[in-house]
């Protein structure tokens, strides 16, 4: 089947995955009208009247000025190759080659790619871990203070807020800790555009993915800048290095409309948001009344089923539900995350409740044993530069025999693209044993061997 055929033949499923517009239900009215217009009219180059994200004149430049004011930022730039490209550009603007950048262990792999592109040295800090769910938790300001005492000289700090599962922490407190040391802070707010907390908490740079927490089309994103800690000139330079010279006018328009819908919604859009929150609250109440365990989080439109408490690996739960037309967003060994969307599917409460009760009846058992946290130091950095390790001659060895070897590539079960192992890191015996355990928890997603530097 061709790709076009696959797109046209998508089944009518209970789609609880991204994009957040819910297969078009939540798109802003003017964007929906544009897409219904004669096909291709909007597929335009950087004509003088339109311009582009790095042009001083044109409709895009004017839209970015309006959007920055709407978001409370000093500057903003739209992106069309996803938040990944904007996170990488942000890193290159924050630090020169050889600069050391502090990154949390739940970093998205695009940040790791940015370190390779910018020849930066990632300094990784460990995070609180919840054994019952197997999920990393948000860091605390006190914990970050301790990390910074051990980390040595740094060029910048990167924080992920909220997590993929909608977990949040004291972001303002974390940023204040970094700022007291004069360090600029980049916040990966890809899963929190709808709450837009990072700028208000004092972040210097914020990257938002507009198809995750807003009604943008996939690949539309924005980077927001405030204050004087980060040079706008340096940021535009790195955007020029990494962004396409032929941006999609449709995706740029999608970014503007999605942000306007978030920050200056019409009365109809506000009512739509209120209805979505009401449906989400009712769903949680019904599931909890049935004794179905949910993970407490701070995003009302992310529902996280605690599958481990039901005795079910989240990947098995996902496979079982998908076979019955229920498509979740993120399966993990201890949890299954559903994105309810800006306009939840019709009859969501009744339909999902019925399927989850059937899941429990079919696969439920005694709760799974607590998950083992990764045996990691509070602060660590690769022994070999990431780019050098990634390009080095390599050999495959069994995980059980990988102790004392240097990783040659990331180990990154998908989704959500969070590496369990970084190129250039030394795999000690405890880490090798833990990775073997992870392979059992991520069936078919972690191989029994790993590439190491030869």
N, C-alpha and C positions, 0 to 999 in steps of 0.2 A: 504494500500500500504506500502511496506517496505521502509526503508530509502534509500536503494540502488535504488529501483524503482523510488522513488521521485527525486533522483539526476539525474538519467538517463532520466527522463521524463520532465525535466525543459523546459517550452515553449520558443519559440523564441520570446523574448520580447525586447522592447527598454529599456535595462538594464542600468540605470544611478545611480547605487549604487556601494558600495564597494564589493569586493576588486577592487583596482584601475587597476589591470591588465585586467579588462573588460572581464571576463570569458575566460581568456587565451590569448587574442589578444596582450597584452602588455608584456607577459613574456619574459625574456631574452632568447636568442636563445639556449644557452647551458642548461638552466633549462628546456626549452621545449623539447629539445632532450632527457634529462634524463627521463622526464615523459613519453616519447614515447618508452623508452627502455622496456625490458621485465618486466612486472609488478612485483613489490616487490624486485627487485635487490637492490634498494636503501634503503630498510627498514632494517637497520643494527643497532646493538648495539654499545656500546663504545669500539670497537676493538682498539688494541694498535695503529694501523696506523691512526685511525680516531680520537679517544679521545673524549673530550667533552668540554663545555664552561669553566669548572673549572679545567681542566687537564693542566699540564705544557707542555705536549708533544702531538704530533699528528697533523693531518691536520686541526682540528678545532682551536687549539691554534695558529698555523701558520696563518690561515685565519684571526683570530681576531687581530693579530699583524699587518698584512697588512692593514686590514680595519681601524684600529685606525689611522694609518699614513695617509690613504686616506681621512679620515674624519677630520683630524686635531686634534684628541684627543690623550691623553696620553695612555689611555687604553679603550678597548671595550669588551663587553661580549654579545654574541648572546643569545636570549631567545626563548623558544618554547611554552610557555603558554601565549603568547600575551604580549602586553605592560602592561596589568593589573598586571601580576606577577612581572614585572621589576619595576613598580612604587612602589609596596609594598615593594620589597627588598630595593629600594632606601630609602624609609622612615625609615626602620629599621636600615639602615646604618647611617642615619643622626642624629638620636636622641635616647637616652636611654629610657627605660620605665619611664613614667611620664613626658617626655619632651613635650614641647609646640611647635607646628608646625603651622605656618601661612599658610592658604589655602584660595583660592578664592572661592566665592559662586558657580562658575561654575565648581567646581571640579568634576572629574569622580568618580563614586561610589567606584571604586577600591582603590582610595586613602583613602576613609572612612574605607574600609575593612582593609587597611594597619594600620590605627590608632588603630583598634581593635586588630589586631595581635600583634602590638608592644606596646600596652598599652600606646599609645600616646594621648595627649590632643589636639584636633583640635581647632585652633583659626581661626574663619571664618571672612573674610572681604568682605564687600559689594562692588558691582561693578557699574559703570555707566550703566544706563538702557535707552533704546530707546523706547519710548511709541508707536511710529508708527508701529514698527515691533515686539515689545515684546521681543527683543533680548538684552541680556547682552553685553556690549561693553568692550573693553580692558581697563584696568586701566591705569592711567597716573602716571609718576614718582612723581608729586606733590601729587597726591592722595595717593600713597603708602607711601610717607613721613608722611602724616597725620595718616595713619593706624598704622605705626610703632611707632609713638609717643603714641598711645593709647593702643597698644597691650601688653605692658609689656615684660618681659624676654622671649626670643624665642630661639629655637635650630636651626631653619632653616626656609626658605621661599620657597613656591612652587608657580610656575606660570604656567598658561595654555596659550600656544602660538604656533600657532594660535588657534582660536576657531573652533568648528566643522564646522561653516559656512564660515571659511576662513577669519575671522576678525583679524587684527593684530594691535599692538600698538608699543610704543617705548620700545622694549625689552631691548636694551642696557642701556637705562636710568633707567629702573626698576631694573635691576640687579645691576647697580652702586649704587643705593640707598641702597639696602640690603648689598652690600659689604662694604659700608662706616661704617656700624655697625658691621662688622665682621661676617655676617650671610651667610652661604652657601646657594646656590640657586639651586633647582631642577626644571627643565623646562619639563613639559609634552608637548612634541612636536609631539604628536601622529598624528596630522593632518597636520604636516608641514615638513615631512622628505624630500620632494622634494625640499624645499628651504633651509633647514638645517641652519637656522639663529641663533639658540640658542648658539652653541659653539662660533661662531664669536662674539656674543654679550657678552660673558664672563661667561656663565653658568658653574657651577661646575659639575653638573650631568644633562644629557639629556636622555630622553626616547623617542624612535621613534617606532611607529607601522608601520611595513614595508609592510602591505597590504593596508594601507590607502593612503599614499603619494608616495609609491614606488611600484614596481612590485613584491613584495614578496607574498608568499602564506599566507593565514589566519593563525594567531597565531605566525608568525615569527616577531621578534622584536629585538631591540638592545638598550643597555644602554652604554652611552659614558661618560667618566670621564676626566676632565682636572684639573690641578692645585693641590694644597696641602690642600685645605679646607676640603676635604672628604677623608677618609682613604680607600685605595684600599683593605686593609686587612678586614676592617669592611664590605665593600660592598661584597666581595667574601664570607664572612661568612653568610651574610643575603641571598645571592643568593643560597648558599648551603641549607639554611633552607627552601626556598620556591620553588626552581626550581626542576623539576623532576630528578631523578637519571637515567632515561632512555630516554634521549632526542631523538627526531626524527632527524636522520641524514638528511632526506629530508628537514626538516624545517631549520636546521642549514645551509645547502647549499643554501637554498632559501634566508636566511638573507645575506649571503656573496654576492651572485649574485645580489640581489636587490640593495645593497649599492654600489657595483662596477658599476652597470648600472647608478646609480645616479651621482657618483663622478668621474668616468673615463669612460664615455660612448664611444662606438665605433662611427665612422662616421654615420653608419646606425641608431644607437640609437639617436644620436643628431638630425638627419633629422626627425625621428619619433616624437621626442619631439616638434620640430618646427612646424610640421604638426598639432599636437594636439593643440598647442597654436593658430595657424591660424584658425582652425575650431572653437575653443572657441570664438575667437574675432569676427569671422563672425556671429556666433550664437547670441552673445550679440547685435551686430549691427542690425541684422534682427528683433530681438524681441523688441528692443527699438524703431525701426522704426514703428513697429505695435502698439506702445503705451503700451506694456506690461511692468509693473513696476518690476525692478530688484533692489535688495539690493546691494549697493556698497560694495565690499570686495576686499581683496588683493590676493586672490588665483584665478588665471585665469581659473583653471580647476574645480572650484566649482561655479556653477550657482545657485543663490538664488532668487527665485521668491517671490516677495512681495505680497502674496495672500491677506493680509488684505486690501491693497490699491485697490484690485479688488472686495472687499466685500465678500471674501471667507475665511473660516477657512482653514488653511493649511492641517489639517487632512481630511477634506471633499474633498479638491482638490486631495489629495493623493489617497483616495479611488476611486474617479471618474476616475482618470488617470490609476490606477492599473487595473480597470475593462476593460480598453481599451489597455492593454499591455504595459503601460509606468510605469516603476518601479523607483521611486525616492529613495533617501537615507534617508532623514530626514524630516518628517512632523512635523510642530509646528503650534500653533494657528495662527501666523501671517505670516508664511513663509514656503516655501518648497524648500529644498536644493537638487540639483542634482549633482552627482559626474560624470563628463564627462569622466574620465578615461584617462590613458596614451595613449590609442589608441581609440578615440571616435568611437561609433557605426557607421556603414555605413549610409550615408544620414541623419546624425543627424540633421543638420540645418533645412532641409525641414520637417522631420518627427516631431520633437519636436515643431517647430513653428506651424504646423497644429494642433497638439493636444492642445497646449496652447490657441490658438485662439478659438478652439471648447469649451474648458473649460470655457473661459470667456463668450462665448455666452450662455452656458448652465447654469452656476451658478453665473455669475457676478452680482453685485449689487452695491449699494452705499458703500463707504469705511467703514470698521469696525471702531467702536469707538476706541480711543487710549487705549492701555493696561495699567493697573495699576501696577506700580512697587511694588515688595514685600515690606511690611512695616518692614524693617530690620534696626537695628543699623549699624553704620559703621563697628564696630568690636564686635563680640559676640563669646561666647563659651558655649557648653552645660553645664547645671547645674549639671547633673549626668554624670559620665564617659560614653563614647559611648558604650563600651563593656558591662558595668554593666546595662545600660538602655536596651540594645538589648536583654539581657538574663533575665531581670526581669519578674516577673509575670505581666501579662497584661490583659487589657480588651478593648473591642471595644466600642467606643462611636461615636455618629454622629459628623461630622465635626462642625456643628453649635453649639454643646454642648461641644467642646473640649477646650474651653478657660480655661486657668490657669492649664492645665494638661501637664505632661511631655511626649513627644513622646517616644514610645517604639520601633519604627522602622523607617527607612527612607521612605519618600513618594517620589517615583521616577518614574514618567511616562516614558515609553520607546518608542522610543529612545530619547535622547542619553545616558541615565543613569545618569543624573544630578539631585541630590536630591533637592527637594523643602523644605524638612524638615529633620533634623538630629536627630537621637536618643539622648535623654537626653536634647533636647531643650525644653524650656517652650513655650507653645502655648498661647500667649496673645490674647485678644479679636480681635485686628486688624488683627493678623495673621490668626486666625480662619476664619474671614470673607473673607480674601483674598484667603484662600484655598478653600472656598466654591465657589468663583468666578472662580478659576482655574479648579474646577471640571466641570463647564459648558463649559470651553474652551477645555478640554481634554476628550471628550466623550469616555466612556468605558475604560478609562485608569486611572482614579482616582475614587476610591469608595466613597460612601457617608458617610463612617465611617473611623475612624483612630484608630490604636492601641495605647493606652497610658499605662503608668506605673500604675499598680493597687495600 
